[in-house]
Amino acid sequence: MRTKPKKSLGQNFLFDKNVQNKILRACALRSSDTVLEIGAGYGALTGLISQEAQRVAALEIDSDLCAYLREHFAAFSNISVIHQDILKFDLRKHFSDTASSDITVIGNIPYYITSPIIEHLFEFRDMVKVMYLTVQKEFAERIIAVPGSKTYGSFSCFVQYHAVPKILFLIKKNSFKPAPKVDSCFIRIALRPRPAVEAKNEASLFTIIRKAFNQRRKTLRNSLSGVVPEKKLSEFFISRALDADIRPEDMALEDFAALANMYEQALKGEK
Ligand code: SAM
């Protein structure tokens, strides 16, 4: 039995069968694949995925929907329905029998927790091979943005450090019921075997990146004053042949890594 969609859980169900099939084709699943589906809803994608993959762990936070899914897919031996919040879901515990770096994540996920979900999944980056996600169009543009573009920011750097993101296609808002306010994109985030750049200390790399983009209109020098010593910044600009008035949106990930590594070295007095 269908219940009223819960707005608070981002319940916009994908009813367009053409789009469901397009998503399945784009995921190019193999019969040996283990899939973690986030937010299975009424199983619009779950059944299709189960026909192609070896097994599907269908995660859903809503207990009413879990009851529906369990009944609906009772005869499907390769689907397990899990009543859980993805942000609390420990992939390592659940998939302890799965060969490492082998999980495919698929999710038409609630927009308001897209970033936390991606951050959470990166914590299991040794286990996740690829994520296929439906996200807000503007969010997809931010993820794939390159230096020099208006949408390039700290989250672009974060995702591109761990993975190679790509927009696969656009999904119009009227493919969902109820229709959300904005269009979506179906994206692929393929995890890198190793991060894109070498950081001596990942935490300090991302602290610098976040601080740099906090006030994007400011020059990097101004945004980082009080974070990185002025002398170090000057040395950095000279060593990378960068304009001393460069803005954060013109800094490539390699530049941020070079700056963070230089800073780390200075902290350790390794000069
Ligand atoms: N996959 C279905 C579809 O395509 O029709 C449903 C998509 S709907 C946009 C998002 C689903 O995620 C809802 O069923 C919602 O209950 C579920 N959900 C919301 N927050 C969640 C969370 N933190 N963990 C797991 N599932 C969640």
Boltz pocket constraint, residues with backbone or C-beta under 6 A from the ligand:
constraints:
  - pocket:
      binder: B
      contacts: [[A, 9], [A, 10], [A, 11], [A, 12], [A, 13], [A, 14], [A, 15], [A, 38], [A, 39], [A, 40], [A, 41], [A, 42], [A, 43], [A, 44], [A, 45], [A, 59], [A, 60], [A, 61], [A, 62], [A, 65], [A, 84], [A, 85], [A, 86], [A, 87], [A, 108], [A, 109], [A, 110], [A, 113]]
      max_distance: 6.0
